[in-house]
């Protein structure tokens, strides 16, 4: 088990005041933060040592966060939390093309950012030991089980749950879920997603009453919390 003081967090942020607040909060949470201000310095910082997680501002001098993340994804799965002031870009940032793991919107609470960092590191560990997860998904057979009990899911419910489980703790918007679930490009209403989520919840509830692992985030979408 790694100590949190050994957890290297790379902060890429060109506003020094904001960067120093984030550095302080990360240090207070027991992590080892590094800060750089220029987008062009990311490559060298990573070559020196691959961090456990990157907090990446979207608008940066040199090279912007979008390009940095896209290039990074060609060779690394290192978790990336994108910091943005533009809510309308979130779906694209989290989508396959750019591949950020999560985001916070400016202005954000540093404590919220610490919580996101912890959630992502937790799920990275879950991915490192998938056999210990209470939720098991067999993609080939479209079969799922929770706490060892088989879940009787329709193919679309399976895909929805598998999508949420691909990045636990990340909020998926209804639009993003529709894109992932209906690859034929058909027009689907938001409430269709809600109705599938309700059915999945009922099936989970039957196995583990009171446990709410598929959570709605008001105004944003859904996330899986294991
Ligand atoms: Ca900036």
Boltz pocket constraint, residues with backbone or C-beta under 6 A from the ligand:
constraints:
  - pocket:
      binder: B
      contacts: [[A, 13], [A, 14], [A, 15], [A, 57], [A, 58], [A, 59], [A, 60]]
      max_distance: 6.0
